[in-house]
Amino acid sequence: MPTWRRKPPNDHDFNKRSTAAQRAALADAAQIATARIYADVAWFWRQCQRKKCKRHRRCAGEPMACLRRHMPSVAPHNHEAARSWVMLGGRTRIPPANRVEYEMRRTPASMWFR
């Protein structure tokens, strides 16, 4: 019998380049980077109580907590405008670090503004 027939039938490894833990870490990093850009676009550092954020004029702390705390203050008609700025990379036009971050920036605004 030829050797190619001795392979197990379900020997499919489609994610050869990274493990599940590595993909999850990449997604978490992309989410934090996108949240930081949302915080910069909406100027949440102006409302923040931390002196470090005001001094650096950006979110210098935990961006997800900042986003949850200040999102209710953003008017609903500004959600899509903020999303378009985030897709561009914010005020400083920061390019996405990888494909995961590129896709994360293009998620609907309703996923971020709840």
N, C-alpha and C positions, 0 to 999 in steps of 0.2 A: 504494500500500500504506500502511496506517495506521502511524503512528510507533511504536505499542506493539509491533508485530511485528518491529521492527528490533532489539530488545534481544537480547543474547546469552542463550542458554537457561539458563546457570548463573550468573546474576547475583544470587546470594543472599548478602547480607551480614547475618547474624543478630546479630553482635556489633558493632553500630555505635558503641556507647558507649565501648568500651575495646579496647585492643590486647592481644595475647597477653602481651606483656611487662608491661603494667599489671596484668593479671589474675594473673600469676605473682607480682609484687611484693606484691599485695594478699593472696594466699594465704600467702606467706612471713611477712608481718607478722602475719597472724592466727595462724599456727602459733607464732611467737615469743611473742605475747601469751598464748596458751593455755598454752604451756609455762611461762611466768612465773607464771600463776595456779596451775598444778599444783605448782610449786615452793613457792609461798606456802602452799598448802593443806596440803602434806605437811611443811611446816616444814624444808625442806632447808637453810635458812640456819643452823640450829643445828649442822648437821654440817659446814658449809662451812669451809674453811681461810682464806678471805678475810675480813679484818677489816671491810671495807666492808659485806659482807652481814650480818654479825653486828650491826654498829652500826645499820644501817637496818632490821633485822629483816625482810628480804625478799631475794630474789635480785637482787643489784645488778650481777651480771656477765653472762655468757653463759648464758641460761636453758636452751638445748638441751644444752649440755655438762654443766650442772648436773643436768639430768634424766637424761641417760645415765649419769652417774657415781653418782647416788644412788637410781635406781629399783630396783635389786636389794634395797635395804634395806626396801622397802615390802612388807608381807605381802599375799599374794594376796586375802585376804578383805577388805582395805581398798580395793581398786581401785575398786569401784563406789561406795563412799562418797566417795572422792576425786572421782570423776567427777560425782557429784551436787552436790558443793560447787563444782566448776568451772562447772557449768551455771548455778549461782546467781551466780557472779561472785567466788567466794572469800570471805574474811572480811569484806571491805569492800563486797561486792555491786556490783562494777564491771559496768556494763552493756556488752554487746558494742558495738564501734565501728561495725560494719557487718554485713551479712548473711553474709559469708564467715566472720567470726569467730563469729557465732551458730551456724553449721553446724559449724565446727571444734570448738567446745566440746561438741557433741553427738555427736562420733565415739565409737565404742565404746572402752572402756577398754583393750581388748587392743591397740589401735593405739598407745597411749602406753606401756603397761607390757609390754615384751618382754624 
